[in-house]
Amino acid sequence: MQTSAEARRPRIAIAGILHESNSFSSVKTPLEDFERGGIPRGAQVVEAYAPARHEISGFLEGARRFGFDAVPLLAASATPSGPVTAEAFEALTRELAERLKAAGRVDALLLALHGAMVTEAYPHADAEIVRRVRAAAGAELPIVVTHDFHANIPEEIVRDSTALLTYQTNPHVDQFERGLRAAGIAARVARGEVKPAQALAKPPMIYNIRFQNTNAEPLRRVAEESRRLEGEAGILAASVAGGYQY
């Protein structure tokens, strides 16, 4: 028989579809590239990521620290290359939606996306993934998304997600920590403790990728300020995306 505490324990789905796409490359990224190293599904996600320092690892650690049951769906990734083929994109997003529906009651979804996926049909493929998940799951499901620092963020993904966090470092050394913060936000939303509101600012500038080291100027102070903001009352996350020019 369930105790009242167990009955209140959130069930949070965990998934990822990640690719950094170079739209200047003529070499497409097919489904086979995602399958080459194997696509962990279900309990395999825990086996593959629990020992790592990935944002999905942070999601899984969050289940232990923040008291929710992780419901792993799938975690697909491929080596950076040219745009993802339509076949691969459709297969992966369809499977994600199907696995989410088959998971039964879930109180939130933690979704790791790169933020720079381009497909044959969608220049902002990550936003299209979130749009489809939102359409499949309904308007009420909290969806907390993580992105690489090299993310190109459109208004659409901010509209369709509940919260979106990027890495705060380049070179990337904080994937685990950002995943953990995302997990904490998802747990609080699932329990009704917070109701995030998001805002996106896009100043008309771009820094060449050569100058996106967050340990050096001009981005060092920007990265430091994003971390400082997260210490202020009422701010759940503050992210600055360096963008991906390719």
N, C-alpha and C positions, 0 to 999 in steps of 0.2 A: 504494500500500500504506500502511495506517495505521501511524503510529508508536505506541508504547505510550502516550505522552502524549496523542495525539489520541484513542485508544481510551478513555481515562479521562475525557475532557472531557464534563461533564454536558450533557444537553439539558433545558432548563427551559422549559415552556410559560408563556405570558403571556396574560392575559385580563382583562376588566373588564366588569361590568354595574353601572351606578351610577345611583341615583335617591334624592333626598331627598323623601320623601312627606309631605304635609300631610294627615293623616287628617280634619281638620275641613273640608277642601275637598270640594265636591260635584262638582268637575270632575275626571274620571278622566284617567289618563295612558295613552293607547293606544299600540300598537306604532308608529303613524305618528309619534308624538312622538320616538321613538328614531331612526326612519329619516329624519326631516326633515333633519338635518345630515349624514346618511350614517353608516353603521356600518362603520368600518374592519375589514377582515378580512385575515388573512394578512399579506403584506408591506405592505399599506396601514396596518397598525397602526404599523409603523416609520416610514413616511412622515408619518403624522399626529402622532406623539408624540415622535419623537427630538428635534425642535427645541424642544419645550415644557418646562414645569417641573412636569408632572403626576407622580403616583406611577408611572404606567406609563412615563413618561420615565426615572424612576429605575430601574425594572426593566431597561430597555434599556441604560442606561449600566452597570448592574451586570454585564451580559454581558461588556462590554469590560473592566471593572476586575477582575472575579472569575473570568474565564476559563471561561465556559460559553456554549453555543450557545442563543440565544433562539429559541423556537418560538412566534411570535405566532399567536393563535387569532382573537379578536375583541375589540372594545372598544365597548360600547354605553352611551350615556348620554342622558338627556333632562332638559330644564329642570324644576326643582322645581315640583310641582303636586300634585294629589290622588292617591289610591292608584292604583297600576299595575293595569291590567286583567288579568284572568286570561289572556286571549288573548296579551297581550304577554309576560307572565311565562313562560308555557309555551313560547312560541316561542323566546325568548332562552335559557332554560335548556336546552331541548332541543338547540338549535344548539351551545351551549357543550359539552355532553356529547358530541355527535356529533363535533365538531371535535377534542376531546381524544382520543377513541378513534381517529380517523383519523390522528392525528399520529404514530402508531407509538410506539416506546420514548421515554418522557420520564422524567426522574429527579426532577422536582418540578413544581409548578404555583405560579406567582405570580398571585394573584387580587385585583384591585382592586374593592372593594365599598364603598358609602357607609356602611352601618351603620344607615341610617334609612329603608330601603325598606319600604313597606307595600303589599300587594296586596289584591285583593278577597278572597283566601282566606287570606293569611298575614300576620299582624301583624309577624312577624320574618322578612321575605322573604329577607334576606341569609343568615340561618342555614339557610333551606330550600335556597338555592342550594348552599351548602357541603355540606349533607346529600346532595343529589342528585349532586353531583360526586364525593363520597366513595363513594357507592353505585355509581357508574359506573366509577370508577377503581380501587376496592379500598382495603383498609385500609392498605396499605404506602406509597402515594404521598404524599410530603410536600406539604402544601398550606399555603402561607404567604399570609395575607390582610392587606390594608391597609384601614383605615377612616378616614373623616373624623373630626375631633374631635367633631362632633355625631353620635355613634353611640350606639345603645341596644344593649347587648351581652348576649345571653342565654347561659346555660350551654351550650346546645346547640352554638353555633358554636365555643366554646372546646373542647368535646369533639371535634368533628369536624375541626378545623383543627390543623395542626402548630404554627403560631405565628401570632399576630394582633397587628398594630401599628396604633395610631391616630396621626393627626397630633398633635403636641405644642403646636401654636400655634393661636390664634384672635385676630385674623384669621389665616387660613391662609397661611403663608409657607414651610412646610417639607414640602410634598407630595413634591417631588423627593427630598429627603434621606431621608424615611421610606420611599419606594419603593426607594431605594438601599440602605438598611439591610435592608429586607426581602429584597432580592436577595442581599445578602451572607449572610444567614441561610440562604436557600434553597440557595445554592451549598455552604455548609458542611454542611448536612444531606445534600444529594445526594452529597457525597464521603464521608459517614460520619464527619465530624470532630466533629459535635455531634449530640445527640439531645435536642431541647428538651422541657421539661416546663412546662406552663402553670398558672397559678392566677388566679382571678377573685375580686375582693373587691367587694361592692356595699353600701357603707354606706347607711343609710336616710335619704338626703337628696337634694335636687335644688336646683341653683342656677338661678334664672330666667335665660333666655338673655341678658337684658340685662347680666348680671354675669359673663359667661363670657369676658371679655377676659383672655387669659393674660399680658398686659403690665401688668395691674393686679390689686390684691387683690380677692377672696380667692384667685384661682387662680394668681397670679404665682408664689408660692412653691411651689405644688403642681407647676406645670409645670417649674420649676427643679429640684425634687427628682427628677422623673422623668428629666430629662437627667443629673443627677448619678448616679443609680442605674445608668445604662447604662455608666458608666465603671468599675463594680465588676466584679471577676473573676467569671465565671460567669453574669452577667446579659446576655442577648442583646438584650433590649428591655424597656422599662418604659413603659406607656401609661396615660394617664388620659383617659377619655372624658367630656366635659362633658354628653353626653346631648342628646336632641332632644325637646322637649316636645310638638311638634305631630304 
